[in-house]
Amino acid sequence: MFELVKELSELPGPTGHEDAVQDWAAERWGAFAREVRRTRVDNVLARVGGAGPRLALVAHADELSLVVKSVSDDGFLHLWPYSDSLGRPPRWFMPIGQPALVVASSGHFPGVIATATGHVVGGPKHQKDFEWNDWFVDLGIRSREEVEELGIGPGARVIWNPETRRIGRNITGKAMDDRAALAIATAAGERLAGDDDLPFELWLVSTVQEENGLLGASSLADELRLDVAIALDVGLTGDIPGVDERDFPSRLGGGPMVVYQDAMCHYSRRLSDGLVAVARENDIPVQRAVFQHFGSDGAALIKRGVDSALLTYPTRYTHSPFETVDESDLEHAVALLAAFVKRGPVDREGR
């Protein structure tokens, strides 16, 4: 699982430029799926097999990013966030000092996400909140003309780009949101492929632009008629200093998390209860959760009439360059999904 997560998380897939991730999904899923297709907005859909109600495991390809809004005369890239909803740079958004990768149509270019530091920012006038114009990318280039010759300009995406590593029992790196979910979906699909007796018609889906309003998932019901969906995403934990465990009682290593409600919707009670029941029947550790300040592709699917649940994997430091997961939680999520699919549909009473 570590190798799969590392391979996926280190792919560049900023919101609106998810090509590398979607190319990977189409190729990898094509090795075991009965059918793979890409939609007009570049969602990737793969039919694994089985017969019965159509069930999709849904994860998103994109990662948090910044966008180049202008280039200075000296070759620095001025930045704008992936979504206007952020307003001023929020406290939880911390790209400064990270290795950067500029993702342009002409190629990928390394740099560093920087701001004025140290001796040149002394004095009380610098004791203020950041604004977006305080941050920039340094490409090691000395002029706008050199930057433009590389094909970089407004609209190019910028991601933080650290290596994915093992640290003790943890896996730490960028884009665990949502590449670890794509790893779970891939592993579950590979485990279930070739089983002609599956009581669902099982599909895997990789969506675009989840981080910018669940846009890829919003069109999914027009691209594929679904009866049931399980959205896969990061899960919020309170097992670090500074977080109130009354709000976030789940922990790393405690097993996958079935989310009953978040800031955008209430998820299907019968599907959620069914996932918990299957976990307990198969001695798979599971946690139940309610999330604040959170939304997933499942909300967009519910709006389009698809009965949907949300299954997450505990993740520390979400929306950061050092998102952290426990490999055992990912493996247990794969086992839970495989057992759920093999058991079959859940009726209105949750049986």
C-alpha positions in Angstrom: 0.0 0.0 0.0 2.8 2.4 0.8 4.3 2.1 -2.7 0.9 2.7 -4.3 0.2 5.7 -2.1 3.6 7.2 -2.8 3.3 6.7 -6.6 -0.2 8.4 -6.6 0.5 11.2 -4.1 3.7 12.3 -5.9 1.8 12.8 -9.2 1.1 16.5 -10.0 -2.7 17.0 -10.1 -3.7 20.5 -9.2 -7.4 21.5 -9.4 -8.2 22.0 -13.1 -5.1 20.3 -14.4 -5.5 16.7 -13.1 -4.2 15.1 -16.3 -1.3 13.1 -14.9 -3.5 11.5 -12.2 -6.3 10.7 -14.7 -3.9 9.2 -17.1 -2.6 7.0 -14.3 -6.1 5.9 -13.3 -7.2 5.1 -16.9 -4.1 3.0 -17.5 -4.0 1.2 -14.1 -7.7 0.5 -14.0 -7.7 -0.5 -17.6 -5.4 -3.4 -16.6 -8.3 -5.1 -14.7 -11.6 -3.4 -15.5 -14.0 -4.5 -18.1 -14.5 -1.0 -19.4 -12.8 2.4 -18.9 -13.9 5.7 -20.3 -13.1 9.4 -19.8 -15.9 12.0 -19.8 -15.9 15.5 -21.4 -14.8 17.1 -18.1 -12.2 14.3 -17.7 -13.7 12.2 -14.9 -12.5 8.6 -15.3 -15.0 5.8 -15.0 -14.1 2.1 -14.8 -16.5 -0.9 -14.7 -14.9 -3.6 -12.6 -17.7 -6.2 -13.1 -20.6 -7.9 -11.3 -24.4 -7.5 -11.8 -27.1 -5.8 -9.8 -27.5 -2.3 -8.5 -24.8 0.0 -9.8 -22.3 1.0 -7.1 -19.5 3.4 -7.5 -16.4 4.0 -5.3 -15.7 7.6 -5.9 -12.4 9.5 -5.1 -11.1 12.8 -6.5 -7.9 13.3 -8.5 -7.2 17.0 -7.7 -5.0 18.4 -4.9 -4.9 21.9 -3.4 -3.0 24.3 -5.5 -2.3 27.9 -6.2 -2.5 29.7 -9.5 -0.1 32.1 -11.2 -1.9 35.5 -11.6 1.1 37.5 -12.8 4.9 37.5 -13.3 7.1 40.3 -12.0 9.8 42.0 -14.0 12.4 40.0 -12.0 10.8 36.6 -12.8 8.8 35.9 -9.6 5.4 34.3 -9.9 2.6 36.1 -8.0 -0.1 33.8 -6.7 -3.9 33.4 -6.3 -5.7 30.5 -4.4 -7.5 27.6 -6.0 -10.8 29.1 -4.8 -12.0 32.6 -4.3 -13.8 31.4 -1.1 -10.5 31.4 0.8 -10.4 35.2 1.1 -7.1 36.2 2.8 -4.6 33.4 3.4 -6.2 31.3 6.2 -4.2 30.1 9.2 -4.5 26.4 8.1 -3.0 27.1 4.6 0.8 26.8 5.0 2.8 26.5 1.7 5.7 28.9 2.7 9.1 27.3 2.4 7.9 24.2 0.6 9.4 22.9 -2.7 7.1 24.0 -5.5 6.2 22.5 -8.8 4.8 24.8 -11.5 2.4 22.8 -13.7 2.1 24.6 -17.0 0.8 23.4 -20.4 4.5 23.4 -21.6 5.8 21.3 -18.8 6.6 21.1 -15.1 9.2 23.4 -13.4 10.6 23.3 -9.9 10.9 26.3 -7.5 10.2 27.3 -4.0 7.1 29.0 -2.5 8.6 31.9 -0.6 8.0 35.2 1.2 10.3 37.9 2.7 11.9 36.4 5.8 14.5 37.0 8.5 16.6 40.2 8.7 14.8 42.1 5.9 11.4 42.0 7.7 12.3 43.4 11.1 10.2 46.0 12.8 6.6 46.4 13.9 5.3 47.3 10.4 5.7 43.6 9.4 3.6 42.3 12.3 0.5 41.8 10.2 -1.6 39.0 8.6 -0.4 37.7 5.3 -2.0 38.7 2.1 -1.8 36.7 -1.2 0.6 39.3 -2.6 3.1 38.5 0.2 3.7 35.1 -1.3 5.4 34.2 -4.5 7.3 31.4 -6.3 11.1 31.8 -6.9 12.1 29.8 -9.9 15.8 30.9 -9.8 15.1 33.0 -12.9 16.0 36.7 -13.2 13.5 38.1 -15.7 9.9 37.9 -16.9 11.1 37.1 -20.4 12.9 34.0 -19.2 9.7 32.8 -17.4 7.6 33.4 -20.5 10.1 31.5 -22.7 9.3 28.5 -20.5 5.6 28.8 -21.3 4.7 30.0 -17.7 2.2 32.7 -17.3 -1.2 33.5 -15.7 -3.3 30.3 -15.3 -0.3 28.0 -14.6 -0.9 26.0 -11.4 1.5 25.7 -8.5 1.6 22.9 -6.0 3.7 22.2 -3.0 5.9 19.2 -3.8 7.6 17.3 -0.9 8.5 13.7 -1.1 6.1 11.1 0.4 7.9 9.3 3.2 7.5 6.8 6.0 7.9 8.4 9.4 7.6 5.7 12.1 4.2 4.0 11.6 3.0 6.9 9.5 3.0 7.8 5.8 3.5 11.6 5.3 3.4 13.8 2.2 1.2 15.9 0.0 -2.1 15.0 -1.6 -3.2 12.2 0.8 -6.4 14.1 0.0 -7.3 12.3 -2.1 -4.7 10.1 -3.6 -4.8 7.7 -0.7 -8.5 7.3 -1.5 -7.6 6.5 -5.1 -5.1 3.9 -3.8 -7.9 2.4 -1.7 -10.3 2.3 -4.7 -7.6 0.8 -6.9 -6.6 -1.9 -4.4 -10.3 -2.8 -3.8 -11.0 -2.9 -7.6 -8.0 -5.2 -8.1 -9.2 -7.5 -5.3 -12.7 -7.8 -6.7 -11.9 -7.9 -10.4 -12.8 -11.2 -12.1 -15.4 -12.1 -9.6 -18.5 -12.6 -11.9 -20.7 -13.2 -8.9 -20.5 -9.8 -7.3 -24.0 -8.7 -6.3 -23.3 -5.1 -7.4 -22.3 -3.8 -10.8 -19.1 -2.2 -9.4 -17.5 1.0 -10.8 -14.5 3.0 -9.8 -14.6 6.8 -10.4 -11.9 9.4 -10.3 -13.4 12.9 -10.3 -11.9 16.4 -11.1 -12.2 19.7 -9.3 -13.5 18.4 -6.0 -11.5 21.1 -4.1 -13.3 23.8 -6.1 -16.9 23.0 -5.4 -17.3 19.3 -6.1 -17.6 20.2 -9.8 -16.5 16.8 -11.3 -18.9 14.9 -9.1 -21.7 17.3 -10.0 -21.8 16.0 -13.6 -21.3 12.3 -12.7 -25.1 11.5 -12.6 -25.3 12.7 -16.2 -22.4 10.5 -17.2 -23.3 7.3 -15.4 -26.6 6.2 -13.9 -25.8 5.2 -10.4 -27.9 3.5 -7.7 -25.4 3.7 -4.9 -22.1 5.5 -4.2 -19.5 5.4 -1.5 -17.3 8.6 -1.5 -13.8 8.0 -0.3 -11.9 10.9 1.4 -9.6 11.9 4.2 -11.0 11.6 7.8 -10.5 14.3 10.5 -8.8 13.3 13.7 -8.3 14.9 17.1 -5.3 12.9 18.2 -2.8 15.7 18.1 -2.1 18.6 20.5 -4.3 21.7 20.0 -7.4 19.9 18.8 -10.5 19.3 20.9 -11.2 15.6 20.9 -14.9 16.3 21.7 -15.2 17.6 18.2 -12.9 15.1 16.5 -12.7 11.9 18.6 -11.3 9.6 15.9 -7.6 8.5 15.9 -4.9 7.4 13.5 -4.7 3.6 13.5 -8.3 3.2 14.7 -9.6 1.9 11.4 -11.6 3.6 8.6 -14.3 6.1 9.5 -17.9 6.1 8.5 -19.2 9.7 8.4 -22.9 10.3 9.1 -22.9 14.0 8.6 -20.6 16.8 7.5 -21.0 20.5 6.8 -22.7 19.9 3.4 -25.1 17.0 4.0 -26.3 14.0 6.0 -25.2 10.7 4.4 -27.3 7.7 3.8 -28.2 6.2 7.2 -28.8 2.7 5.8 -25.6 2.6 3.8 -23.6 4.0 6.7 -25.1 1.5 9.1 -24.4 -1.2 6.6 -20.7 -0.3 6.4 -20.4 -0.4 10.2 -22.2 -3.7 10.4 -20.0 -5.3 7.7 -16.9 -4.1 9.5 -18.0 -5.6 12.8 -19.1 -8.9 11.2 -15.6 -9.2 9.7 -13.6 -7.9 12.7 -12.4 -4.9 10.8 -11.8 -1.9 13.1 -14.2 1.0 12.3 -14.9 4.5 13.7 -18.1 6.5 13.4 -17.8 10.3 12.9 -19.6 13.6 12.3 -17.4 16.3 10.7 -17.4 20.0 10.9 -15.8 22.3 8.2 -15.9 19.5 5.7 -17.6 18.3 2.5 -17.1 15.5 -0.1 -18.2 14.4 -3.6 -20.9 12.5 -1.8 -22.9 15.7 -1.3 -22.9 16.4 -5.0 -24.1 12.9 -5.7 -26.9 13.1 -3.1 -28.1 16.3 -4.8 -28.4 14.3 -8.0 -30.4 11.5 -6.4 -27.7 9.0 -5.8 -27.9 7.2 -2.4 -24.4 7.9 -0.9 -22.2 7.2 2.0 -18.9 8.6 3.0 -16.0 6.3 4.1 -12.8 8.0 5.2 -9.4 7.1 6.5 -8.0 9.0 9.5 -5.7 11.8 8.4 -3.6 14.2 10.5 -2.8 17.7 9.2 -5.3 17.8 6.3 -4.9 20.4 3.6 -1.2 20.7 4.4 2.1 19.6 2.7 2.5 17.0 5.4 -0.8 15.1 5.5 -0.3 12.0 7.5 -2.1 8.6 7.4 -1.6 5.1 8.9 -1.1 2.4 6.3 -3.2 -0.1 8.4 -6.2 2.2 8.1 -5.9 2.2 4.4 -5.6 -1.6 4.3 -8.6 -2.0 6.6 -10.6 0.4 4.3 -9.8 -1.9 1.3 -10.9 -5.0 3.3 -14.2 -3.2 4.4 -15.1 -2.2 0.9 -14.4 -5.7 -0.5 -16.5 -7.3 2.2 -19.3 -4.8 1.7 -19.5 -5.3 -2.1 -19.4 -9.1 -1.7 -22.2 -9.0 0.9 -24.6 -7.2 -1.4 -27.2 -4.4 -1.3 -28.6 -3.0 1.9 -32.4 -2.8 2.2 -34.5 0.1 3.5 -34.3 -1.3 7.0 -30.5 -1.5 6.8 -30.3 -5.3 6.5 
